[in-house]
Amino acid sequence: MPVPSPGGPLSGIRVLEITKVWAGPYAGKLLAHLGAEVIKVESATNLDEMRAYGGVDINAAPYFLSINQEILSVQVNMKTAEGLDLVRQMIARSDIVIDNIRPGAMERSHLGYDDLRKIKPDIIQCSIKMWGNEGPLGYQTGYAPCFASLSGLTALVGHEGETPKGMNIRYGDSTSGACAALACIAALHHRERTGEGQFIDLSAVESMTSLVGDSLFAYSVTGQVPQSDGNFHPEICPHGAYPCQMTGWISIAAATEEHWQALCRVLAADDLAADPRFATLALRLENRRALDAEIAELTAHQDAADLADQLRQAGVPAFKSMSSIDLCSDDYLWGRQAYRMVTDHRSGSRPIIGPSWRISPDGPNVARGAPLLGEHNDYVYRELLGLPQEQLDDLIARKVVD
Amino acid sequence: MTALKGITIVEVAERPAGEYTAKLLADFGAEVIKVERPGGAPTRHMGPFRDGESALFGYLNTNKKSVVLDLDDAGDRARLDSLLARANGLIDDHDEAWTAAHRLAPDDVSAAHPHLVHCIVSHFGQGAPHEWQKLQPINVINAGGWAYHSPSETTHDKPPLKGAGRFLPDYEAGIDAAMCVLASLLRQRRIEPGKPGGQFIDISEVEVQLNRIDCVLDRMLAGDVEPSDERTAYDMGGPGTSFACRDGHIYIFMTTKGHWNALRALMGDPEWARAFREDWLEFDCTQANVDLFRRHFTQWIAQQEKIAITEAAQKAGIAMVPVSTAADLPRNEQFAHRGFFQEAEHPVFGKVSYPTVSYRMSATPVRIVSPAPALGADQEAAR
């Protein structure tokens, strides 16, 4: 019945997550991939939508499987008083509670920070909301692309002269989860030193804003409002993505005079190197549209990966713009275990996107796939909460555990 | 009270990736000693500037100390060792040739300072081909896939984009790096006496980007969805996108009958909207319908003002929001309420407004206590 510990620096830390969709589960995943024991509170009557997308088996839903590795699942119906009492017992044995459910929902279930503190005085609670937990706009809810728009990030991303369309529509939720996980671990340090827990009130909008902090600070310093600027860089030219064969694109950044000369050599473009319009960085910046057009003509009939390789060999920063098929079939990424296999209840194993870190010695092991709904009911109720089997059977029969 | 009181970090990083990692720790209250080369960190020489001072450097180095060490000089290299001997962590972001040349490769550091949490942030992680290790952020975000797929709905004839600002992949990696360093420092606090508390943390900027798109890319890896060379492979369809309005831009996201009915009412139930099924967003969301909607909506929204119309939309339950600019944010009541921007004096800039962090912590709030240091301002720390 004991769940094997994956090891890792957060070994011994227990996290309870009352989360749905992406940002909250992603925070839980990162903590689990650092070795914390993360228990997801779930219910058949109040499912994480990710278990339902596609109308497939809730235990084999691709969205859910792709996020929730190394997570434990316990079923409890939080709409019942008994269910809430069980959650409180779990909280009493946890270090961190994370939620990303609707504003006010935790408080209505008497699971606000003041309630939690009474259950466990040194608890760390992290609440992830669109705008944070309260405030004049705290009532609003929305979706990740709305957060990015509100945050100041979308305004900075777009092709020059066009309506700023922002990053891909999927961008944002996972980053908010990462910010939440970071703050939770900082709070563990404070608790370790002082014995004091705390409440972490995370704004998903501000998570996006924090990624454009240098642009916002520059506005405060210079008074110039930054705009969406395509691939423009004020101090590097050429700096952009250039078309290649088929649907390929190559990114090139000539950050120094040597890079520029080497770029012209690799492209066999003596005329560009000698062109007075492009003789210095200042002139290249002044004439960058003409320069970009010249380079695009030279790259258009080349293979993006081959050209990038030649440029890097010549010392020029360059890389192919990677499509989803490029990423999925990349030997280097597979070889480095950027992708790795975890257990899977249906087919035995499933590839996942592994953590961005390697930690040694005593690094965490990421090997277990996402849990079946209620897979760890026995562990949580019998071992952690110490309930007799008959009581658990009764809770299941009465759908308190559902 | 700060979360990391008593923790000391040495930063030898010289790119925004590592500098941001250490900034996150400094803003949590760690003592961060920034080691700068003679003449100063490279980011001191990157714009924009005011009165000769870099705003970028000013942002990335709040709450840090500065010492100048020439790590090619044996005496200064020994001074770095003295700093490391009393530090908890070391943050770096150089390529492997540099770390080897300066005896700062992972094995060098763990041998000399077994107590130390040592983190290197690099483009592709340790062990990448040498010529992959000195790229620019635009190359890294293209290598990680977000450029190819941004913005949504980009056609094959338009370039992939570098993302917001110059350093988006650096900042994303900084979050993971700071998280791992903090996790490892917690282990260091808890380690049995007599055991070395050090660990090496290898962060790949590209793998951070892959991880951030887990629930899209992993379904392709696992064969649930076909990967492709489509620029729209990360997209989710539907009419959501940005539109120009009278005084800027708005973004709208709609997925349900409720959203559509509310929007129709907000627009005054125009004739063109009646051509759509009430539940078209759920059951008839074809490209033709999306195009038709956008054609009409573009004309209507162009006449609206972004704050007034988005406030009305929010009250009606429509996820329509302003595309905020840098000038909008300090005036936003929610940002003001949460104190996201903190005013502080800078010796050259005067009173300026610092964007801070998304996590409000009740016991250990993040504060901008000191501006980025003058070069070598804390040199006595390295004596």
Chai-1 contact restraints between the chains, C-beta under 6 A:
chainA,res_idxA,chainB,res_idxB,connection_type,confidence,min_distance_angstrom,max_distance_angstrom,comment,restraint_id
A,P9,B,A183,contact,1.0,0.0,6.0,A-B,restraint_1
A,P9,B,S184,contact,1.0,0.0,6.0,A-B,restraint_2
A,P9,B,R187,contact,1.0,0.0,6.0,A-B,restraint_3
A,L10,B,A183,contact,1.0,0.0,6.0,A-B,restraint_4
A,L34,B,A183,contact,1.0,0.0,6.0,A-B,restraint_5
A,P62,B,R219,contact,1.0,0.0,6.0,A-B,restraint_6
A,P62,B,D224,contact,1.0,0.0,6.0,A-B,restraint_7
A,Y63,B,C215,contact,1.0,0.0,6.0,A-B,restraint_8
A,S66,B,D214,contact,1.0,0.0,6.0,A-B,restraint_9
A,S66,B,C215,contact,1.0,0.0,6.0,A-B,restraint_10
A,S66,B,D218,contact,1.0,0.0,6.0,A-B,restraint_11
A,S66,B,R219,contact,1.0,0.0,6.0,A-B,restraint_12
A,I67,B,D214,contact,1.0,0.0,6.0,A-B,restraint_13
A,I67,B,C215,contact,1.0,0.0,6.0,A-B,restraint_14
A,W131,B,Q334,contact,1.0,0.0,6.0,A-B,restraint_15
A,G132,B,R338,contact,1.0,0.0,6.0,A-B,restraint_16
A,G135,B,Q334,contact,1.0,0.0,6.0,A-B,restraint_17
A,G135,B,H337,contact,1.0,0.0,6.0,A-B,restraint_18
A,P136,B,E333,contact,1.0,0.0,6.0,A-B,restraint_19
A,P136,B,Q334,contact,1.0,0.0,6.0,A-B,restraint_20
A,P136,B,H337,contact,1.0,0.0,6.0,A-B,restraint_21
A,L137,B,Q334,contact,1.0,0.0,6.0,A-B,restraint_22
A,Q140,B,Q314,contact,1.0,0.0,6.0,A-B,restraint_23
A,G142,B,A319,contact,1.0,0.0,6.0,A-B,restraint_24
A,Y143,B,F253,contact,1.0,0.0,6.0,A-B,restraint_25
A,Y143,B,A319,contact,1.0,0.0,6.0,A-B,restraint_26
A,P145,B,F253,contact,1.0,0.0,6.0,A-B,restraint_27
A,C146,B,F253,contact,1.0,0.0,6.0,A-B,restraint_28
A,C146,B,A319,contact,1.0,0.0,6.0,A-B,restraint_29
A,C146,B,V321,contact,1.0,0.0,6.0,A-B,restraint_30
A,S149,B,Y251,contact,1.0,0.0,6.0,A-B,restraint_31
A,S149,B,V321,contact,1.0,0.0,6.0,A-B,restraint_32
A,S149,B,V323,contact,1.0,0.0,6.0,A-B,restraint_33
A,L150,B,V321,contact,1.0,0.0,6.0,A-B,restraint_34
A,L150,B,S324,contact,1.0,0.0,6.0,A-B,restraint_35
A,G152,B,S324,contact,1.0,0.0,6.0,A-B,restraint_36
A,G152,B,A326,contact,1.0,0.0,6.0,A-B,restraint_37
A,G152,B,L329,contact,1.0,0.0,6.0,A-B,restraint_38
A,L153,B,A164,contact,1.0,0.0,6.0,A-B,restraint_39
A,T154,B,V323,contact,1.0,0.0,6.0,A-B,restraint_40
A,A155,B,V323,contact,1.0,0.0,6.0,A-B,restraint_41
A,A155,B,T325,contact,1.0,0.0,6.0,A-B,restraint_42
A,L156,B,A164,contact,1.0,0.0,6.0,A-B,restraint_43
A,L156,B,G165,contact,1.0,0.0,6.0,A-B,restraint_44
A,V157,B,L161,contact,1.0,0.0,6.0,A-B,restraint_45
A,V157,B,A164,contact,1.0,0.0,6.0,A-B,restraint_46
A,H159,B,K158,contact,1.0,0.0,6.0,A-B,restraint_47
A,T163,B,S242,contact,1.0,0.0,6.0,A-B,restraint_48
A,T163,B,A244,contact,1.0,0.0,6.0,A-B,restraint_49
A,T163,B,H249,contact,1.0,0.0,6.0,A-B,restraint_50
A,P164,B,S242,contact,1.0,0.0,6.0,A-B,restraint_51
A,K165,B,P151,contact,1.0,0.0,6.0,A-B,restraint_52
A,K165,B,S242,contact,1.0,0.0,6.0,A-B,restraint_53
A,G166,B,P151,contact,1.0,0.0,6.0,A-B,restraint_54
A,M167,B,S150,contact,1.0,0.0,6.0,A-B,restraint_55
A,N168,B,H149,contact,1.0,0.0,6.0,A-B,restraint_56
A,N168,B,S150,contact,1.0,0.0,6.0,A-B,restraint_57
A,N168,B,S152,contact,1.0,0.0,6.0,A-B,restraint_58
A,N168,B,Y234,contact,1.0,0.0,6.0,A-B,restraint_59
A,I169,B,S152,contact,1.0,0.0,6.0,A-B,restraint_60
A,I169,B,M236,contact,1.0,0.0,6.0,A-B,restraint_61
A,R170,B,V216,contact,1.0,0.0,6.0,A-B,restraint_62
A,R170,B,Y234,contact,1.0,0.0,6.0,A-B,restraint_63
A,S174,B,R212,contact,1.0,0.0,6.0,A-B,restraint_64
A,A178,B,I175,contact,1.0,0.0,6.0,A-B,restraint_65
A,C179,B,S358,contact,1.0,0.0,6.0,A-B,restraint_66
A,A181,B,M179,contact,1.0,0.0,6.0,A-B,restraint_67
A,L182,B,I175,contact,1.0,0.0,6.0,A-B,restraint_68
A,L182,B,A178,contact,1.0,0.0,6.0,A-B,restraint_69
A,L182,B,M179,contact,1.0,0.0,6.0,A-B,restraint_70
A,A183,B,Y359,contact,1.0,0.0,6.0,A-B,restraint_71
A,I185,B,L182,contact,1.0,0.0,6.0,A-B,restraint_72
A,I185,B,A183,contact,1.0,0.0,6.0,A-B,restraint_73
A,A186,B,A3,contact,1.0,0.0,6.0,A-B,restraint_74
A,A186,B,F28,contact,1.0,0.0,6.0,A-B,restraint_75
A,A186,B,L182,contact,1.0,0.0,6.0,A-B,restraint_76
A,L188,B,L186,contact,1.0,0.0,6.0,A-B,restraint_77
A,H189,B,A3,contact,1.0,0.0,6.0,A-B,restraint_78
A,H189,B,L4,contact,1.0,0.0,6.0,A-B,restraint_79
A,H190,B,A3,contact,1.0,0.0,6.0,A-B,restraint_80
A,H190,B,T364,contact,1.0,0.0,6.0,A-B,restraint_81
A,E192,B,R189,contact,1.0,0.0,6.0,A-B,restraint_82
A,E196,B,A363,contact,1.0,0.0,6.0,A-B,restraint_83
A,Q198,B,M361,contact,1.0,0.0,6.0,A-B,restraint_84
A,Q198,B,S362,contact,1.0,0.0,6.0,A-B,restraint_85
A,Q198,B,A363,contact,1.0,0.0,6.0,A-B,restraint_86
A,F199,B,S362,contact,1.0,0.0,6.0,A-B,restraint_87
A,I200,B,Y359,contact,1.0,0.0,6.0,A-B,restraint_88
A,I200,B,M361,contact,1.0,0.0,6.0,A-B,restraint_89
A,D201,B,R360,contact,1.0,0.0,6.0,A-B,restraint_90
A,L202,B,S358,contact,1.0,0.0,6.0,A-B,restraint_91
A,L202,B,Y359,contact,1.0,0.0,6.0,A-B,restraint_92
A,S203,B,S358,contact,1.0,0.0,6.0,A-B,restraint_93
A,E206,B,F340,contact,1.0,0.0,6.0,A-B,restraint_94
A,E206,B,S358,contact,1.0,0.0,6.0,A-B,restraint_95
A,S207,B,S358,contact,1.0,0.0,6.0,A-B,restraint_96
A,S210,B,V357,contact,1.0,0.0,6.0,A-B,restraint_97
A,S210,B,S358,contact,1.0,0.0,6.0,A-B,restraint_98
A,L211,B,Y171,contact,1.0,0.0,6.0,A-B,restraint_99
A,V212,B,A164,contact,1.0,0.0,6.0,A-B,restraint_100
A,V212,B,G165,contact,1.0,0.0,6.0,A-B,restraint_101
A,G213,B,Y59,contact,1.0,0.0,6.0,A-B,restraint_102
A,G213,B,P355,contact,1.0,0.0,6.0,A-B,restraint_103
A,D214,B,L56,contact,1.0,0.0,6.0,A-B,restraint_104
A,D214,B,Y59,contact,1.0,0.0,6.0,A-B,restraint_105
A,S215,B,G165,contact,1.0,0.0,6.0,A-B,restraint_106
A,L216,B,A326,contact,1.0,0.0,6.0,A-B,restraint_107
A,L216,B,P355,contact,1.0,0.0,6.0,A-B,restraint_108
A,F217,B,A55,contact,1.0,0.0,6.0,A-B,restraint_109
A,F217,B,Y59,contact,1.0,0.0,6.0,A-B,restraint_110
A,A218,B,P48,contact,1.0,0.0,6.0,A-B,restraint_111
A,A218,B,A55,contact,1.0,0.0,6.0,A-B,restraint_112
A,Y219,B,A326,contact,1.0,0.0,6.0,A-B,restraint_113
A,S220,B,V352,contact,1.0,0.0,6.0,A-B,restraint_114
A,S220,B,S353,contact,1.0,0.0,6.0,A-B,restraint_115
A,V221,B,R50,contact,1.0,0.0,6.0,A-B,restraint_116
A,V221,B,A55,contact,1.0,0.0,6.0,A-B,restraint_117
A,V221,B,F349,contact,1.0,0.0,6.0,A-B,restraint_118
A,V221,B,V352,contact,1.0,0.0,6.0,A-B,restraint_119
A,T222,B,P48,contact,1.0,0.0,6.0,A-B,restraint_120
A,T222,B,R50,contact,1.0,0.0,6.0,A-B,restraint_121
A,V225,B,T325,contact,1.0,0.0,6.0,A-B,restraint_122
A,V225,B,A326,contact,1.0,0.0,6.0,A-B,restraint_123
A,V225,B,A327,contact,1.0,0.0,6.0,A-B,restraint_124
A,P226,B,A326,contact,1.0,0.0,6.0,A-B,restraint_125
A,N231,B,K162,contact,1.0,0.0,6.0,A-B,restraint_126
A,A241,B,P159,contact,1.0,0.0,6.0,A-B,restraint_127
A,A241,B,P160,contact,1.0,0.0,6.0,A-B,restraint_128
A,T247,B,H156,contact,1.0,0.0,6.0,A-B,restraint_129
A,T247,B,D229,contact,1.0,0.0,6.0,A-B,restraint_130
A,W249,B,P160,contact,1.0,0.0,6.0,A-B,restraint_131
A,S251,B,I138,contact,1.0,0.0,6.0,A-B,restraint_132
A,S251,B,N139,contact,1.0,0.0,6.0,A-B,restraint_133
A,S251,B,N142,contact,1.0,0.0,6.0,A-B,restraint_134
A,A253,B,Q136,contact,1.0,0.0,6.0,A-B,restraint_135
A,A253,B,I138,contact,1.0,0.0,6.0,A-B,restraint_136
A,A255,B,Q136,contact,1.0,0.0,6.0,A-B,restraint_137
A,R312,B,E131,contact,1.0,0.0,6.0,A-B,restraint_138
A,Q313,B,E131,contact,1.0,0.0,6.0,A-B,restraint_139
A,P317,B,L135,contact,1.0,0.0,6.0,A-B,restraint_140
A,P317,B,Q136,contact,1.0,0.0,6.0,A-B,restraint_141
A,P317,B,N139,contact,1.0,0.0,6.0,A-B,restraint_142
A,F319,B,N139,contact,1.0,0.0,6.0,A-B,restraint_143
A,F319,B,N142,contact,1.0,0.0,6.0,A-B,restraint_144
A,F319,B,A143,contact,1.0,0.0,6.0,A-B,restraint_145
A,S321,B,N142,contact,1.0,0.0,6.0,A-B,restraint_146
A,S321,B,A147,contact,1.0,0.0,6.0,A-B,restraint_147
A,S321,B,Y148,contact,1.0,0.0,6.0,A-B,restraint_148
A,S321,B,P160,contact,1.0,0.0,6.0,A-B,restraint_149
A,M322,B,A143,contact,1.0,0.0,6.0,A-B,restraint_150
A,M322,B,G145,contact,1.0,0.0,6.0,A-B,restraint_151
A,M322,B,Y148,contact,1.0,0.0,6.0,A-B,restraint_152
A,S323,B,Y148,contact,1.0,0.0,6.0,A-B,restraint_153
A,S323,B,D229,contact,1.0,0.0,6.0,A-B,restraint_154
A,S324,B,M220,contact,1.0,0.0,6.0,A-B,restraint_155
A,S324,B,P227,contact,1.0,0.0,6.0,A-B,restraint_156
A,S324,B,A233,contact,1.0,0.0,6.0,A-B,restraint_157
A,I325,B,P227,contact,1.0,0.0,6.0,A-B,restraint_158
A,I325,B,S228,contact,1.0,0.0,6.0,A-B,restraint_159
A,I325,B,D229,contact,1.0,0.0,6.0,A-B,restraint_160
A,L327,B,G145,contact,1.0,0.0,6.0,A-B,restraint_161
A,C328,B,M220,contact,1.0,0.0,6.0,A-B,restraint_162
A,C328,B,L221,contact,1.0,0.0,6.0,A-B,restraint_163
A,C328,B,P227,contact,1.0,0.0,6.0,A-B,restraint_164
A,R336,B,G125,contact,1.0,0.0,6.0,A-B,restraint_165
A,A338,B,E207,contact,1.0,0.0,6.0,A-B,restraint_166
A,A338,B,L210,contact,1.0,0.0,6.0,A-B,restraint_167
A,Y339,B,L221,contact,1.0,0.0,6.0,A-B,restraint_168
A,R350,B,A222,contact,1.0,0.0,6.0,A-B,restraint_169
A,P351,B,L221,contact,1.0,0.0,6.0,A-B,restraint_170
A,P351,B,A222,contact,1.0,0.0,6.0,A-B,restraint_171
A,I352,B,D218,contact,1.0,0.0,6.0,A-B,restraint_172
A,I353,B,L210,contact,1.0,0.0,6.0,A-B,restraint_173
A,I353,B,N211,contact,1.0,0.0,6.0,A-B,restraint_174
A,I353,B,D214,contact,1.0,0.0,6.0,A-B,restraint_175
A,I353,B,D218,contact,1.0,0.0,6.0,A-B,restraint_176
A,S356,B,D176,contact,1.0,0.0,6.0,A-B,restraint_177
A,S356,B,I203,contact,1.0,0.0,6.0,A-B,restraint_178
A,S356,B,S204,contact,1.0,0.0,6.0,A-B,restraint_179
A,S356,B,E207,contact,1.0,0.0,6.0,A-B,restraint_180
A,S356,B,V208,contact,1.0,0.0,6.0,A-B,restraint_181
A,S356,B,N211,contact,1.0,0.0,6.0,A-B,restraint_182
A,W357,B,C180,contact,1.0,0.0,6.0,A-B,restraint_183
A,W357,B,I201,contact,1.0,0.0,6.0,A-B,restraint_184
A,W357,B,I203,contact,1.0,0.0,6.0,A-B,restraint_185
A,R358,B,D202,contact,1.0,0.0,6.0,A-B,restraint_186
A,I359,B,Q199,contact,1.0,0.0,6.0,A-B,restraint_187
A,I359,B,I201,contact,1.0,0.0,6.0,A-B,restraint_188
A,S360,B,F200,contact,1.0,0.0,6.0,A-B,restraint_189
